[in-house]
Amino acid sequence: METVVTVRDDEPMFGYGMDGRALATVRDRDAETIRTVLRKAGLREFSDRHGGFLVEGGYDDAPFLIRCVDWPEDAEQQLAHYEAALLKAGYRIKCGHGDGQALQAWP
């Protein structure tokens, strides 16, 4: 179980992400860094209004899972964009995760 560390009782250790989510752990911070890399590459994050990427996992030294939540026929092209942006930023990538709509990434 990951320990949550705060600067003050009411503030998360690593501040807040772009969407206002609290970044209380190293894992939260690292996931937000991946989101930032992908956003800066012009890629869209999943929302209620449209498809895009999701960043999951990263617990206990496991890789982060970058999932394409979009039409399956668009996933291959989107994953290639995710992979290129993350490789450029220095991440180690493993393609494929069984469903063809995700990458694994390590900082």
C-alpha positions as CSV (number, residue, x, y, z in Angstrom):
1,M,0.0,0.0,0.0
2,E,1.4,3.4,-1.0
3,T,1.9,6.0,1.7
4,V,0.4,9.4,1.1
5,V,2.6,12.2,2.1
6,T,1.4,15.8,2.4
7,V,3.2,19.1,2.8
8,R,0.5,20.5,5.0
9,D,-2.5,18.6,6.3
10,D,-4.7,20.1,3.5
11,E,-2.2,20.1,0.6
12,P,-1.0,17.1,-1.5
13,M,2.8,16.5,-1.6
14,F,3.1,17.1,-5.3
15,G,0.3,19.7,-5.8
16,Y,-2.5,19.2,-8.3
17,G,-2.7,17.9,-11.9
18,M,-4.1,19.9,-14.8
19,D,-7.6,18.6,-14.1
20,G,-7.4,19.4,-10.4
21,R,-6.7,15.9,-9.2
22,A,-4.5,15.7,-6.1
23,L,-1.0,14.4,-6.6
24,A,-0.3,13.0,-3.2
25,T,2.1,10.2,-4.1
26,V,5.1,9.6,-6.4
27,R,2.9,7.4,-8.5
28,D,0.3,10.2,-8.9
29,R,3.1,12.6,-9.9
30,D,4.6,10.2,-12.4
31,A,1.2,9.5,-14.0
32,E,0.6,13.2,-14.3
33,T,4.0,13.6,-15.9
34,I,3.0,11.0,-18.6
35,R,-0.3,12.8,-19.2
36,T,1.7,16.1,-19.6
37,V,4.1,14.5,-22.1
38,L,1.1,13.2,-24.2
39,R,-0.8,16.5,-24.0
40,K,2.2,18.5,-25.1
41,A,2.5,16.2,-28.1
42,G,-1.0,17.3,-29.1
43,L,-2.7,14.1,-28.0
44,R,-6.1,14.1,-26.3
45,E,-7.0,12.7,-22.9
46,F,-10.1,10.7,-22.6
47,S,-13.2,12.5,-21.2
48,D,-17.0,12.2,-21.2
49,R,-17.1,14.1,-24.5
50,H,-14.5,12.2,-26.6
51,G,-12.0,9.3,-26.7
52,G,-8.3,9.6,-26.0
53,F,-5.7,8.3,-23.6
54,L,-5.9,7.0,-20.0
55,V,-3.0,6.5,-17.7
56,E,-3.4,3.7,-15.2
57,G,-1.2,1.5,-13.0
58,G,2.3,2.3,-11.9
59,Y,1.9,0.8,-8.4
60,D,4.7,-1.1,-6.7
61,D,7.2,-0.5,-9.5
62,A,4.8,-2.0,-12.1
63,P,4.7,-0.2,-15.4
64,F,2.1,2.4,-16.2
65,L,-0.5,1.4,-18.7
66,I,-1.4,3.9,-21.3
67,R,-4.7,2.9,-22.8
68,C,-6.3,4.2,-26.0
69,V,-10.0,4.6,-25.2
70,D,-11.3,5.3,-28.7
71,W,-12.6,3.4,-31.7
72,P,-10.6,0.2,-32.1
73,E,-9.8,1.0,-35.7
74,D,-8.1,4.2,-34.5
75,A,-6.2,2.6,-31.7
76,E,-3.1,1.4,-33.6
77,Q,-2.4,4.9,-35.0
78,Q,-3.0,6.6,-31.6
79,L,-0.8,4.1,-29.8
80,A,2.0,4.9,-32.3
81,H,1.7,8.6,-31.4
82,Y,1.7,7.8,-27.7
83,E,4.8,5.6,-28.2
84,A,6.7,8.2,-30.2
85,A,6.0,11.0,-27.6
86,L,7.0,8.8,-24.6
87,L,10.1,7.5,-26.3
88,K,11.2,11.1,-27.1
89,A,10.7,12.0,-23.4
90,G,12.9,9.1,-22.3
91,Y,10.4,6.4,-21.3
92,R,10.9,2.7,-21.9
93,I,7.9,1.3,-23.8
94,K,6.6,-2.2,-24.3
95,C,3.9,-2.5,-27.0
96,G,0.8,-4.5,-26.6
97,H,-1.1,-5.5,-23.6
98,G,-3.3,-8.3,-24.9
99,D,-6.2,-6.1,-26.1
100,G,-4.3,-4.1,-28.7
101,Q,-5.3,-0.8,-27.2
102,A,-2.6,-0.2,-24.6
103,L,1.2,0.4,-24.1
104,Q,3.2,-0.3,-21.0
105,A,5.6,2.5,-20.0
106,W,8.4,2.9,-17.4
107,P,10.0,6.2,-16.4
